[in-house]
C-alpha cells in the first residue's frame, strides 16, 4: 500500500531526515557511540525529523553501525513516532530471505515506522574482487544494463550546486584489506545474485508472492504482509537508479558520498520511473553532509576533522575514529591528500544555521528533491546534537 510519508513534492522546504553512522570518535568507544545514537534519535523525534536511518559499514574503527536491523530495533524501542530505517542494507552479503525476515520482524514490532533501504555496495565490492581476480574481465550484471562510464569532467556549478570532479575507487579494489572484508562478510563459495533479482525477491517475500525458479512457493515468516517501506539507494546513473525507477520505488541519491554523480543519478531514476502501487510519480531523497554551529567559523572548526576522516576511508584503511579539531590541525597534509578528499570536503555544508539552510535549499532546487537526508559527525556528541537542533529550527520543522 502507498505510504502517506511518501508522496509528491510539496510547495515548501523538503522535510529533513537523519542518516547516522553511529560514529566512534577519538578517545571514545563503540559502546558510547551506540548510546549516543539512541540519545540523538530521541532528540530527532522531538525536533520533527521525518526519518532516522542508520548506515551499514563493516570493519571501520570509527563506525559502530555494522548491524542495521539490530540498531533499528533499539532506536525504535526508545522512540514512538519517527520512522526508523536502514540507509542502506548492503545486499552483496545478505540473502533476500534474511532481509525480508529481519525487516518483517521489525515491522511487526513497530508497524508503520520501518524503512528498508537497499544498496549495492556489497555487490560492487564482490564485482570488483572478481574483476581483479579475472584480470579485469568480470562479467557485468545482466538484469539491468549499467550506464556507460562517463569521461572525467572538471568541477562545475549547476544551478548554484557544486558538482566536483568524479572520484574513482578503482585503487581500493587492489587493497588486501578490501579483499579480506569481502571474504569475511560472505560464506566461502557463496555467489551474490544480481541486485535487481534480489530486490524483486524481497518485494515478493514482503508481498507474499514468492515462487522459486523450480515453482515452489515459500512464505517468509515474519515478512509476508510487512508494511516496511522499501527504498533504493544509489550513487550513480547505474543499476540502483534504474531498478528503483523500473519498480516504481522511492530513490535516495547520495550527494554526501558521490557529489559528482548526484544529478545523473536522479535523472536516470526519473527517466526509468514507471508508476507502481507504491508511487504514482518519482520520489527523490538527496543526502548531504552538514555541520551547523552558531557561527560559520565555529562550524568550520567542528568540521575540521572531516577531511582526515574521509582520507582514512579512501586510502583503504576504513573510517578512523573521528579526530578532534586539535588532532586534525596537527596532521601534515600533502597536496596528494587534499586532492584525494577535495570533492567531499568542498561539498560538505558547514556553517551557521542560515548558511547551511541556504546550501540545502540550493541542493533541493538543483535536484528537485522531495526530501533531504542530512548526516553530521563532530568529535563532541553535544556539538552533534546541537547541530541538528539548530538546523531543525532554522528549517522550520522544530
N, C-alpha and C positions, 0 to 999 in steps of 0.2 A: 504494500500500500504506500502511496506517496506520503512523505513525512512533512508536517507543517513547518519544520525547521529548514526545509529546502524548498525554494521556490524562485520566482523571477526576481531580478534585482529591484530594490525599492528606490524611490527618488530621494535618497538621503545617504549619509555616510554608511558604508558597508559595516555590518556587525563585526566585532572583533572576537577572535578566539585565541587560545594559547597553545603553543607547542612546547613541551617540556622534555628535556633530556635527562632530568634528574642529575644536574651537573655536580661532579665531585670537585671541590676546589682545593687549591694548595693548602696543606696543613690540616685537611679535614678527612672524612671517611665516607665510604659509600652509604653506610647506615645513616649518617647525618644527612646526606643528600636525599635519601628516600623520605626521611622525616620532613625535610624542607619542602619536598614535593607535596606532601599531604597538607602542610600548612598553606602553601601557595594556592592549592586547589580550593581550599575553603575560602580564602580571600578572593579568588577569582569569581567564585559563585556570588559572593556578596557584591562584587563590583560590576556584575552584569555581563561578564564574558559569556559568549554563546556556547563554546565548546572548550574542553580541556583535553588535549591529545598528548600522548606520550610517544616518543620515538622508539625505535629498536636498534640498538648498537651493541656490538659484542667485542670483548677483549680490549676495551678502551679504558685506561686508568681514570679518565676524567668523566665518564658517563656511567651512571648506575641503572639506566633504563635499558636492560637487556631482555626483560621478560614482560612485554606489554600487557598480556592478559592478566597476569598476577597483579601488576601495578594498577591496572584499570579497576580491578575488583577492590583494591584498597582505597583508591580515590573515590569510587562510587559509594563506598561504605561511609565515608566521612562527609559526603555532600548529599544534597537531596534534589536539586533541580538541574544543575548544569549537565549538559551532555558530555560524556566521557568516552574517549576512544583511542585508537591506535593511529599514529601518523608516521610510519605505517608498518603493519606486519609484513615481513620480508618473506615472500613465497619461495625463494630459492632453496630453503632448507626446511620447509614445512609442507605437510600434505594438506590438500583441500579439506579432507575429512577432519583432521585435527583442528584446523582453523574454525570450521563450522561448529564443531562440538564445543570448543572453548568459548566462542562468542555466542553460541546458543545458551551456554551456561550463564554467561554474564547477562544476556538479555532476559533470561528467566528470573534472575535475581533483581535486576534493575530495569524493568520494562520501560520502553520509550526513551531511554537515555544513552544507549550504547551505539557508538560509531565504529565501523570496521573499515579502516583504511588499508588498502592493499598496495604493495610496492614490489618492484622488480629488482631491487638492489642485490639480493641474494642470488638471483638468477644471472644478473650481469656479472657477478663475481665468478660463478661457475663457467659461464661462457668465456670469460677472459682466461680462466685457467685452462680450459680445453683448447683455446686458441693458442696459448703459449705452448702447451704440450704437443700440439699438432704443427707447430711452426707457422702459425698464423693462418691455418686453413680450416678452422672450425666452421661447421655448417650453421647458417643463421636460423633463427626461429621461422617457422613456416606458417603459423596460423594467421598472422597479420604482418605484412611486409614492413620492415623497418624503413624509416625515412632515409633518403640518401644523405650521406655526410656532407655538411656544408663546408665550404672553404673557410679558412680562418678570416675573421673580419676584425678591423680595428675598433676600439671603443667608439660608441656613438650615443647620442641622446635622442630618444624618441618620445615626443610629447612631454618633454621635461624629465623623463626617466632615463637614468644612466644604464646603458646596455654595454657592459665591458667586453673585451675580447674573450674568446672561448678558451676555457681551460681544459687540457687533456689529462685524463687519469691513466693513460697507457703505461706510464712508468710504474704505477702501483701494481699492475699485473705481473711485473717481473720481481716483485718483492717476495722473499721467502716467507715473511710474516703473512702476506696476502694469501699465499697458497696454504699455509698452515691453518689459517682461520677457516678456509673452505673445507678442509679435511675435518676439523673439529666440529663443525656445525652440521655435518651430514653423515649418515651411516655409510660405511665403506661399500662402494659399489652401487650406491643409490643413484638414480637418474632423476633430475628435476624435469617435470613436464613443462610444456610450453605455458607461458604466463596466461595467455588467453584461455587455454584449456582449463587451467586451474581456477580462474575467475568464474568461468561457466560452471564448473563443478561445485564451487562454493555457493553460487546462486541456486543451483539445483538442489543442493542439500538443504539450504535455508527454505526453499520453496516446497520441499517435499516431493521433488520430481526426478530425483537422481536415478539414472539407469546406467549400468555398466556397459562396456563395449560388448560384453557377452549376453546382454539382455536382462541381467538380474537387477531388480530394484532393491535399494538399500536405504534405510532411514537413519539419519543422524539424530541421536537422542542424547542430550538435548541438542537442538539445532533446527529441526523442522518447525516452521512457523515462527521462528525467532524474528523479532522486529528490528534487529540491528540494521542500521543504515550503512550501506556499502558505498565506499568511495574508492576511487583510484588516484594514486599519487604519481606524479611524473615530473621529469626534469627536462624533457625534450619533446620533439615532434614525433617520437618513435612509437613503439608498441603500446606503452601505457596510455598515451593520449588517444590513440586510435581505438583501443579496446574500450576505454571509457566512453568515447563518443558512439561507437557502434552499438554498445549495450544500453545507451541512454542513462548512464550513471553520472553522478556529480564528480568533478575532477579538481584536484588540488595541484597547483603548479608551484614549483619551488624557486622563487626568486632568491631566497636566502642561501640555497645550495648551489644553484646554477643560474646566476643572474643573466648570463649571456644568452640563454636559450628560453627564457620565460615567455617571450612574445610568440615565438614559433610554437611552443608547447600549447598555449591556449588557442592559437589559431588552428592548429592541427586538430585539437579536440572539437572545436566548434564546427570545423569543416566535416568531421566524421560523424557528428551527432545525428542520432536518429531518435525520435520520441519513443518513450517507453512508459510502462505502468508507473515508473518512479518519477520521471521528469517529462514534461511536455516541451521544454526548451533547455538549452545548455545551462549549467550552473557551475560557476568557476570560483574557486577559492585560491588566493595567492598569498604566499608566505613572505615574511620579511624579518630580518634580524634587527632588533631595536634595543637601545638603552636610553632611558629617559631619566633626567635629573632636573633639579630646579633651574640650572643654567646650562648653556651649551658647553662651557668649559668643564664643569663638573662631570657631565655625561661623557665627554671625551676621555677624561681621566679614568672613569669607571670602566670604560670600554677598551682601555689601552692594552689589556691582555688578550684581546680577541685575535689579533694578528698572529701572535705567538701560538695560540691555541689552534688556529687554522693550519699553521705551519706544521704542527705535530701530526695532524691528520694527513696532510698532503705529502709528507715525507715517508709515510707508511708505518709510522710508529704507533698510531692510534691516538685519539684525543688525550692530551695530557691533562692532569689536574689543572683547573683554570687558575692561571697565575695572578698574584696580587699586582696592583699597579707598580709597586716598587720592583718586583721581580721582572716585570715586563720592561721597565725602564732600563734595567741593568743588562738586558740581552744585547749582544754585539751583532746587530743586524747587518747583513750584507745586501748588495744590490740583487743578488740571486734570491735571497729570502724575500725581499719586498716584491719582486716580480711573481714569486710563487703564490703569494696571498693577495695581491693587489685587487683582483676582481671582487673578492669577498670583503676586504676592508673598505674599499671605495663605495660599496653598496650597502654597508651597514648604516642604519639611521640612528645616530647618536646625537642627542641634543636636548633642549628644553622641551616641555610638552608641546608648545606651539611649533617648534622646529620639526619635531618628529611627526606631528599630526599633518603638517604641510607635506612632508615626504610621503606619508601614507596616502594622502589624497591624490598625489601625483601617481603613485603606484596603482591605486584603484582606477583612476581615469585612463591611464595608459593601457591597462589590461582589461578594462571593463569588468572588474572583479565584482562578484556578488557578495563575497566575504573576504576578510583579511585574517591571516593567521600569523601571530607575532610570537617570536621566541627571543628570550633575553637571558644572557649569562653575565653575572658580575661575581666578583670574588666574595662579596658580602651578601648573605641572604637578605638582610634588611634592605640593602640597596636594590636588590632584585624585586622584592615585594613592592617597594616604593615606586619603582619604575612602572610596574603595571598599574598601580593606583593612580599615579599622575596621568598616565596615558588614558585610562578609562574616563577620568574626569574631564580631560581636555577633549576627548572624542564625544563626550556627551552621553555615555551609557552607564555611568556610575550613579 
